[in-house]
Amino acid sequence: MDKILVLPLLALVFTLSACGEKTAETSAAKPAEQAASAPATVIAAGGHPGQAIHDANCISCHDSGVYTRADRKMTNLEMLTGQVRRCDANLGTKLFDEDLDSVTAFLNETYYKFPK
């Protein structure tokens, strides 16, 4: 009689413990998924909101010297905005519009100084 009660009880314990582990894995995965889908709004210490996005993505292809060179290609804010969007497409980062605007604003305020 004791065996009849023990086996279903053990089955229930294993089932519940397996569910608990799966929930823990799912919970651990959610912050990563949320971070991947949320706009990157991390602000570098004392910096511009676009700086963290810039440093995480743009610097992988070039350093800041391209912004200050004598023969730079950008001559107005519209061109800069377009270039930031092209770089996003080339890198495949698929940043949100507000992130792209933030990077553009960071570059303009830090290097280009185009009128808005």
C-alpha positions in Angstrom: 0.0 0.0 0.0 2.9 2.4 0.8 4.3 1.7 -2.7 1.1 2.8 -4.3 1.3 6.2 -2.5 5.0 6.7 -2.9 5.2 6.3 -6.7 2.6 8.9 -7.6 4.1 11.2 -5.0 7.6 10.8 -6.5 6.1 11.5 -10.0 4.5 14.6 -8.7 7.7 15.8 -7.1 9.7 15.3 -10.3 7.1 17.0 -12.4 7.0 20.0 -10.1 10.8 20.3 -9.9 11.1 20.1 -13.6 8.5 22.9 -14.0 10.4 25.0 -11.5 13.7 24.6 -13.4 12.0 25.6 -16.7 10.5 28.7 -15.1 13.9 29.7 -13.8 15.4 29.4 -17.3 12.5 31.3 -18.8 12.9 34.0 -16.2 16.6 34.3 -16.8 16.0 34.6 -20.6 13.4 37.4 -20.3 15.8 40.2 -19.3 18.1 39.4 -22.2 15.1 39.4 -24.6 13.9 42.6 -23.2 17.3 44.2 -23.5 17.5 43.1 -27.1 14.2 44.6 -28.0 14.3 47.8 -25.9 15.9 51.0 -27.2 19.4 51.4 -26.0 19.1 54.3 -23.6 22.2 53.6 -21.5 24.0 56.9 -20.8 27.7 56.9 -20.5 28.8 58.4 -17.2 28.4 62.1 -17.6 27.9 61.7 -21.3 25.3 62.0 -24.0 22.7 59.3 -24.4 23.9 58.6 -28.0 27.5 58.1 -26.9 26.9 54.7 -25.4 25.2 53.5 -28.6 27.9 55.1 -30.8 30.7 53.5 -28.7 29.1 50.1 -28.8 28.5 50.1 -32.6 30.2 52.8 -34.7 33.7 52.4 -33.3 33.8 48.8 -34.6 34.3 50.2 -38.1 36.2 53.5 -37.5 37.5 55.8 -34.8 36.5 59.3 -34.2 39.1 60.7 -36.6 36.7 60.4 -39.5 34.5 63.1 -37.8 37.3 65.6 -37.5 39.3 65.0 -40.7 39.8 68.0 -43.0 38.1 66.4 -46.0 35.1 65.0 -44.1 32.1 64.1 -46.3 29.3 65.4 -44.1 28.4 69.0 -44.8 25.0 69.4 -43.1 22.7 67.7 -40.5 20.6 66.0 -43.2 23.7 64.3 -44.6 24.8 63.2 -41.1 21.4 61.8 -40.4 21.4 59.8 -43.6 24.9 58.5 -42.9 24.0 57.3 -39.4 21.1 55.4 -40.9 23.3 53.9 -43.7 25.8 52.7 -41.1 23.0 51.1 -39.0 21.8 49.3 -42.2 25.4 48.2 -43.1 26.0 46.9 -39.6 22.6 45.2 -39.4 22.1 46.6 -35.9 18.4 47.6 -36.6 18.5 50.3 -34.0 15.3 52.2 -33.1 14.6 55.6 -34.6 15.1 57.3 -31.3 18.5 55.6 -30.9 19.6 56.7 -34.4 18.4 60.2 -33.6 20.4 60.1 -30.4 23.6 59.0 -32.2 23.1 61.7 -34.7 22.6 64.3 -32.0 25.7 63.1 -30.2 27.8 63.3 -33.3 26.5 66.7 -34.2 26.9 68.2 -30.7 30.3 66.7 -30.2 32.0 66.9 -33.6 30.0 68.6 -36.4 28.1 71.5 -34.8 25.6 71.8 -37.7 22.6 74.1 -37.2 19.5 72.2 -36.2 
